[in-house]
Amino acid sequence: MIADINRNKGVLTVIDLWSGIKRYKAMTKDKVWILMRYDQKNNLLYWDTTKTNALKVDELFIELEDLAGNKTVIPISIK
């Protein structure tokens, strides 16, 4: 589950109720990789908005994988 905290400032809540988050990554629709940081204690996913602003990115595709191997890609509008 991804919940919005403040996507304009580069913060999302990411929660897996069963096994926990194993991997995460974000890409733009043009396949540009965006560096992210995961705070496991607070279930927060951060990215530096200066890069997404410089690239004029309006949507990120967040790929999450849990410890059970389940993967999902969720589009997030950031404008």
N, C-alpha and C positions, 0 to 999 in steps of 0.2 A: 504494500500500500504506500502510495506517495501522497502526502498532504502538503498544501501550500503554507509556507510560513511567510516568506517574502522573496518571491522569485526575482523581483527587480533588483534585489540586493544579493542574489546568488545563494539563497538558503532554502532547502526543502527538508521536510520530515520524511524519512524512509523507514518503514516498519515491516518486518516479517514476523508474524505471530508464532510461527511454528519452529523453524530451524535456525533462523538468523541469516543475515546477508553475507554471502561469500565474495561476490565480485560486483563491481559497478563500473560503468563507463558512460560517457556522454559524447555524442557526436552531433554535428549540425546536419542539415539536409544535404549539404555539399560534401559530407564525409570528412569534415574537419574535426579532429579529436579535441575535446575540451578537458583540461586537467581538473579533476575533482578531488575533494578530501572528504573522508567519511569519519564522523565522530560517533563511534559505536555506543558510547555511554549515553549520549543524548539523542541518538537516532537522527542525526542531521547530516545532510549532504551539502557541501559548499563548493562553489566555484568562483573564480575571479571574474567579475563582470566587466573588467576593462577589456579583456580579450573578446568577449561576446559583443560588447558595445562597439569595439573597433571593427569587428567583422560584420556589424549590422545584422546580427543573428536575431531572428524573431521566434525561433522554435528550436528546442533541443530534444534529442531522442535519448532518453535515459534507459540503458540496458541494465537490468538487475538479475543476479543469479543467487538463489539461496543455497544453503548447505546441502539440500536434498537434490540439487541439480536442476531445479525448475528455473526457467529463464522467461523474462518478459521485457518487452520494449514499450516504453510509455512516452508519447510525445508531450512535451511541456511548452506551452506558449510563454515566452519571457518578456513580451512587450505589452 
